[in-house]
Amino acid sequence: GVVGKPSAGKSTFFNAVTRATGAISAKVAAYPFTTIDPNVREGLYACLDPDPAVSLGREPGPCPPHGRDASGRRLLPVLLKDVAGLVPGAYAGAGKGNRFLNDLVDADAFVHVVDASAETDASGAAADAADAAEDALAREVSWVREEVHRWIAGNVARKWHSVRRLAYHRDGTAGLNRLLSLFNGYHCTNATTR
């Protein structure tokens, strides 16, 4: 899932990575919430490890199904989802926060796009970069991450009664299994959750 605040450049990044142009590209505009419904498309990812033959000074092996980049790295397909921007308080429903956060449930990983120019504020409105705090970029990374964490914590808290009920009426293992299962909806394995 491609995440970030409104007008951070998520759709521009999405279009570049998926090589989308024209009618199939995600809409890009200079105003917040240009994206409402998620854009989903396959892109290509260059593996960090080049073909082992190259590191041994040999010619690359046969061309993989999706080709290679200019450095000889194998290109692998990846499905990207560009979702609408998150605003502070999204976890509590600000903007259309819960709807936009729910669009991320099926993501295996997040790509956080940040506005390094500091030309937009947290809501995506135009801002004067000269007025931006020195730590604006770090704060942007922090609050978007915090929104996702609070959203997950809120979802778990709403179902906490079922964890407690199982632990009390059955045993601690049943309660633990229920708790672990709450994170499976976020593509998190039980081993990772533990």
C-alpha positions in Angstrom: 0.0 0.0 0.0 1.3 3.5 -0.9 0.6 5.7 2.1 1.2 9.3 3.1 -0.5 12.6 3.7 -2.6 14.2 1.0 -0.7 15.8 -1.9 2.6 14.1 -0.9 3.1 12.6 -4.3 1.6 9.1 -3.8 -0.2 9.0 -7.1 2.8 10.4 -9.0 5.0 7.7 -7.4 2.3 5.1 -8.3 2.2 6.2 -11.9 6.0 6.2 -12.2 6.4 2.7 -10.7 3.6 1.1 -12.6 4.6 3.0 -15.8 0.9 4.1 -16.1 0.1 6.8 -18.6 -3.0 8.3 -20.2 -6.4 6.8 -19.2 -4.9 4.0 -17.1 -2.9 6.4 -14.9 -3.9 7.5 -11.4 -5.3 11.1 -11.4 -2.8 13.6 -10.3 -3.8 17.2 -9.3 -2.6 20.0 -7.1 -5.3 19.7 -4.5 -5.8 17.3 -1.5 -7.9 14.1 -1.9 -7.5 13.8 -5.7 -7.6 10.0 -4.9 -10.7 8.7 -3.2 -11.0 5.2 -4.5 -7.7 3.1 -4.4 -5.7 2.8 -7.7 -4.4 -0.8 -8.1 -1.9 -1.8 -10.7 1.1 -4.1 -11.2 4.6 -2.5 -11.1 8.1 -3.8 -11.3 10.6 -4.1 -8.5 14.3 -4.4 -9.1 15.8 -7.1 -6.8 18.6 -5.8 -4.6 20.7 -8.8 -5.5 21.9 -8.8 -9.2 22.2 -12.1 -11.1 24.8 -14.2 -9.3 26.6 -14.7 -12.6 27.3 -10.9 -12.8 29.0 -10.9 -9.4 31.3 -13.7 -10.6 32.3 -11.6 -13.7 30.2 -13.7 -16.1 27.4 -12.7 -18.5 24.0 -12.6 -16.9 21.9 -15.8 -17.1 18.8 -16.0 -19.3 16.6 -13.0 -19.1 14.0 -13.5 -16.4 10.3 -13.2 -17.4 10.0 -9.5 -16.4 13.5 -8.4 -17.7 16.3 -6.6 -16.0 17.0 -3.0 -15.1 20.0 -1.0 -16.4 22.2 -2.4 -13.5 21.4 -6.0 -14.4 19.0 -6.6 -11.5 16.1 -8.9 -12.0 12.7 -7.2 -12.2 9.9 -8.8 -10.2 6.2 -8.0 -10.4 4.6 -6.3 -7.4 1.0 -5.3 -7.0 0.7 -1.7 -5.7 -2.3 0.0 -4.2 -2.4 3.8 -4.1 -4.8 5.0 -1.4 -6.1 8.4 -0.4 -4.0 10.6 1.9 -4.2 10.2 5.6 -4.8 13.3 7.8 -4.0 13.6 11.5 -6.8 11.9 13.4 -7.6 9.4 10.6 -7.5 6.5 13.1 -10.4 8.2 14.8 -12.3 8.9 11.6 -11.0 12.3 10.7 -11.5 13.0 7.0 -12.5 9.6 5.7 -9.7 8.1 7.7 -11.2 4.7 8.7 -12.3 4.1 5.1 -8.9 5.0 3.7 -7.1 3.0 6.4 -9.3 0.0 5.7 -8.1 0.2 2.0 -4.7 -0.9 3.4 -5.8 -4.0 5.2 -4.8 -6.3 2.3 -1.3 -4.8 1.9 1.7 -6.9 2.6 3.9 -3.8 3.1 3.6 0.0 3.1 5.6 2.4 0.9 5.4 5.7 2.7 5.7 8.7 0.3 6.7 11.9 2.1 6.7 15.5 1.0 10.4 16.3 1.2 9.8 19.8 -0.2 7.6 20.7 2.8 5.3 22.5 0.4 2.1 21.0 1.9 0.9 20.8 5.5 -0.5 17.7 7.2 -3.9 18.1 5.5 -2.4 18.5 2.0 -3.0 22.2 1.7 -0.3 24.4 0.1 2.2 25.7 2.7 5.3 27.9 2.5 8.4 25.6 2.7 10.4 28.5 4.3 8.0 28.3 7.3 8.4 24.5 7.7 10.0 23.4 10.9 13.5 21.9 10.6 12.2 18.5 11.7 9.0 18.6 9.5 10.0 15.5 7.5 10.7 13.5 10.7 7.3 14.6 12.1 5.5 13.7 8.9 7.0 10.2 9.0 6.1 9.9 12.7 2.5 11.0 12.6 1.5 8.9 9.6 3.1 5.8 11.3 1.3 6.8 14.5 -2.1 6.9 12.6 -1.6 3.4 11.4 -0.6 2.1 14.8 -3.5 3.8 16.5 -5.9 2.5 13.9 -4.7 -1.1 14.5 -4.8 -0.6 18.3 -8.3 0.7 18.1 -9.5 -2.2 16.1 -7.9 -4.6 18.6 -9.4 -2.7 21.5 -12.9 -3.0 20.0 -12.5 -6.8 20.0 -10.7 -7.1 23.3 -13.8 -8.4 25.0 -13.7 -11.6 23.0 -10.0 -12.2 24.0 -10.9 -11.7 27.6 -14.0 -13.9 27.4 -12.1 -16.8 25.8 -9.2 -16.5 28.3 -11.7 -16.4 31.3 -14.2 -19.1 30.2 -11.8 -21.5 28.4 -8.1 -21.0 29.0 -5.2 -18.7 28.4 -4.3 -20.4 25.2 -7.7 -19.8 23.6 -7.5 -16.1 24.6 -3.9 -15.9 23.1 -5.0 -17.5 19.9 -7.9 -15.1 19.6 -5.5 -12.1 20.2 -3.1 -13.4 17.6 -5.9 -13.9 15.1 -6.9 -10.2 15.3 -3.6 -9.4 13.6 -4.0 -11.9 10.8 -6.3 -9.4 9.0 -3.3 -7.2 8.6 -1.2 -10.0 7.0 0.7 -10.5 10.2 1.6 -14.0 11.1 1.2 -15.4 14.5 5.0 -15.8 14.8 5.5 -12.1 14.0 2.8 -11.0 16.4 4.3 -13.0 19.3 
